[in-house]
Amino acid sequence: MNAAPVNPKNLNPHALTRPKALATLLAGALFGFGLSLATMVQPEVVMGFLRFKDGGLMLVMGGAAGLAMVAYKGFPRWWARPLLGGQFLTQPARWNRQTAMGSAIFGIGWGLSGVCPGPALAALGTGNTDILWALGGIVLGALAHGLKARE
């Protein structure tokens, strides 16, 4: 019994193809390298930023947020479709009680540990295995939320 031929029109436009996987890997490597270069992978540097003693990370985050905003708003205007296929998606922002509570809890955890999830993963690449404690806490927090959300 032969399987039906694959119709390219029925394929998921957001499926991970080899070019998309390579682009994702390269973007992730660039992101990790940038976090490391900016010393955002060092909790003590982040703590200095959060205590308003080191403004360097403000430039890093401001520059990254500015470029991301230009890309997020500009790319759909400049190109009809993403370069690797699919379509541009929008994420409607809704501020509600859960968003405010989650932001506050995230901020408290970030302030206490000096660790943000993205830089924590990049810190592993620098050989900082102590960061595994913070990553374990991040996983436990996400797991606790996931279990609560199922109720």
C-alpha positions in Angstrom: 0.0 0.0 0.0 1.6 3.3 -1.1 1.3 6.4 0.9 -0.4 9.4 -0.7 2.0 11.9 -2.4 2.9 14.8 -0.3 1.3 18.0 -1.4 3.6 21.0 -0.7 0.5 23.3 -0.2 -0.6 21.2 2.8 2.7 21.4 4.6 2.9 23.6 7.7 4.4 26.9 6.7 6.0 27.2 10.1 7.6 23.8 10.1 11.3 23.7 10.8 13.2 23.2 7.6 16.9 22.8 7.2 17.4 26.5 6.2 15.2 27.7 9.1 17.1 25.4 11.5 20.5 26.8 10.3 19.2 30.4 10.5 17.9 29.7 14.1 21.2 28.1 15.1 23.2 31.0 13.7 20.9 33.6 15.4 21.2 31.8 18.7 24.9 31.6 18.4 25.0 35.4 17.7 22.7 36.0 20.6 24.8 33.9 23.0 28.1 35.5 21.8 26.6 39.0 22.3 25.4 38.2 25.8 28.8 36.8 26.7 30.6 39.8 25.1 28.4 42.2 27.0 29.2 40.3 30.2 25.4 39.7 30.8 26.2 36.1 31.6 27.9 37.2 34.9 25.3 37.5 37.7 27.6 40.0 39.6 27.5 42.3 36.5 23.7 42.0 36.3 23.4 42.7 40.0 25.5 45.9 39.6 23.1 47.0 36.8 20.1 46.3 39.0 21.6 48.3 41.8 22.2 51.2 39.4 26.0 51.0 39.8 26.7 49.8 36.2 24.8 51.4 33.3 26.5 49.4 30.6 23.8 46.7 30.5 21.2 49.4 29.9 22.9 50.2 26.6 23.0 46.5 25.7 19.3 45.9 26.5 18.2 49.3 25.0 20.1 48.6 21.8 18.7 45.0 21.6 15.2 46.1 22.3 15.4 49.0 19.8 16.8 46.7 17.0 14.1 44.1 17.8 11.4 46.7 17.6 12.6 48.0 14.3 12.8 44.4 12.9 9.4 43.4 14.4 7.6 46.4 12.9 9.8 47.0 9.8 10.2 43.6 8.3 6.5 43.1 7.5 6.5 46.5 5.8 9.7 45.8 3.8 9.0 42.2 2.7 5.7 40.6 1.7 6.8 37.3 3.4 9.6 36.1 5.6 12.8 35.3 3.7 12.6 31.6 4.7 8.8 31.2 4.0 5.7 31.2 6.2 4.1 34.4 7.2 4.6 37.3 9.6 2.7 36.8 12.8 1.7 39.3 15.4 1.4 38.7 19.1 -1.4 40.8 20.6 -0.3 42.2 24.0 -2.8 42.1 26.8 -2.0 43.5 30.2 -3.9 41.8 32.8 -3.5 40.6 36.4 -1.5 37.5 35.4 0.9 39.5 33.3 1.5 42.0 36.2 1.9 39.2 38.8 4.3 37.2 36.5 6.3 40.3 35.8 6.7 41.0 39.5 7.6 37.4 40.3 10.2 37.3 37.5 11.6 40.7 38.6 12.0 39.5 42.2 13.7 36.3 41.1 16.0 38.2 38.7 16.8 40.7 41.4 17.6 38.0 44.0 19.7 35.9 41.7 21.1 38.2 39.1 20.2 35.6 36.5 17.9 36.0 33.5 17.0 32.8 31.5 18.6 33.7 28.2 21.9 34.8 29.7 21.8 31.8 32.1 21.9 29.4 29.1 24.6 31.4 27.5 26.6 31.3 30.8 26.7 27.5 30.5 28.6 28.0 27.2 31.3 30.0 29.2 31.8 27.1 31.6 29.8 28.6 34.5 28.3 25.5 35.9 27.2 27.3 39.1 24.5 28.7 37.0 22.8 25.3 36.9 21.3 26.1 40.3 19.5 29.1 38.9 18.5 27.2 35.8 17.1 24.5 38.1 15.0 27.1 39.9 13.8 28.5 36.5 12.7 25.0 35.5 11.0 24.4 38.9 9.1 27.7 38.7 7.9 27.0 35.1 6.9 23.5 36.2 5.0 24.8 39.2 3.1 27.2 36.9 2.4 24.5 34.3 1.0 22.2 37.0 -1.1 25.0 38.5 -2.4 26.0 35.0 -3.7 22.4 34.5 -6.0 22.7 37.5 
